[in-house]
Amino acid sequence: MRSILGATAKELASSISIARETIWQHKLLQPRVAIVLGSGLGALADYVEHPVEIAYIDLAGFPRTSAAG
């Protein structure tokens, strides 16, 4: 069965695992929580203490976005 993202649960789990490894490659960065902000939600980042930004395009295993902004 395909998810709303067009991937099977196994494919989605694999993509998440690959993204986690990408994030953990940043020195000293092993977050307990991650927030993925789409267009329109960027202002929420202003309320996060010590944010680390990783561009969505840099998350290996994730599809490329098509939304502007």
Stockholm file with secondary structure:
# STOCKHOLM 1.0

chainA/1-69         MRSILGATAKELASSISIARETIWQHKLLQPRVAIVLGSGLGALADYVEHPVEIAYIDLAGFPRTSAAG
#=GR chainA/1-69 SS CBCTTSSBHHHHHHHHHHHHHHHHTSTTCCCSCCCCCCTTCGGGGGGCSSCCCCCGGGSTTSCCCCCCC
#=GC SS_cons        CBCTTSSBHHHHHHHHHHHHHHHHTSTTCCCSCCCCCCTTCGGGGGGCSSCCCCCGGGSTTSCCCCCCC
//
